[in-house]
């Protein structure tokens, strides 16, 4: 898996639109087992939103490493979701 930690400027992403392809992302855990197709170079946040998952409700990991929601994904992969529990 290749990831980029910082989001590129919107202008840079727009320039690359012609080169972009789609990727498959499998989301598992938290009672979920689903697959979505999304543009390569999308962020974890974008992936969660496309899967109708509110980003603030989950922690996302890959290969036992937690990924920030602004991490950009370039390849097909499986992400594990962990529900964030809060309350008082």
Order of alpha helices (4+ residues) and beta strands (2+ residues): beta-alpha-beta-beta-beta-alpha-beta-beta-beta-beta
